[in-house]
Amino acid sequence: CPPFVCLAAVAEVVKGTSILLGAQNVYWEKSGAFTGETSVGMLAASGCQVVIIGHSERRQFFGETDATVNRRLKAALEGTLKAIVCVGESYEERQNNTTEQVVKRQFEGGLAGLSPAQMESVTVAYEPVWAIGTGLTASPQQAQEVHAFIRALLKERFGAGTADAVRIQ
């Protein structure tokens, strides 16, 4: 998932391989005067097959919300892209034992209105924000606990078959 300006060059490098090309963001409108935004069609034309949505840096620095994650996700899935949707808590949220509440809110808001079939084109990426560039790391046990929680949310919302099919990173 290189920066947008590198997508075409990387697409040439990975052509004919099993490596998927992804983008770091997508806009929800198909076309229009949205300076600086990149539509699903533009990404597909650049060779993308997948897009990251809701990365913590997008949420922190660009005001991304669960609602805009949902709009971006629906646009990607209605087009030709698969999606990696990021969820995760800050250090303060981890310390306050609200990890599950934060992840559930992001899950419910970001994935609202999706069908089980659409969900099978989504990877959920658990991204402990407190472990990005801080020198702190999530232990395997911490990651597994959140993954199990996400899997339970998937099962509750989309059914066991879909929950088993969705990749959690």
Buried (B, 14 or more C-beta within 10 A) or exposed (E): BBEBEEBEEBBEEEEEEEEEBBBBBBBBEEEEEEEEEBBBEBBBEBBBBBBBBBBBBBBEEEEBBBEBBBBBBBBBBEBEBBBBBBBBBBEEBBEEEBBBEBBBEBBEBBBBEBEBEBBBBBBBBBBBBBBEEEEEEBEEEBBEBBBEBBBEBBBEBBEEEBBEEBEBE
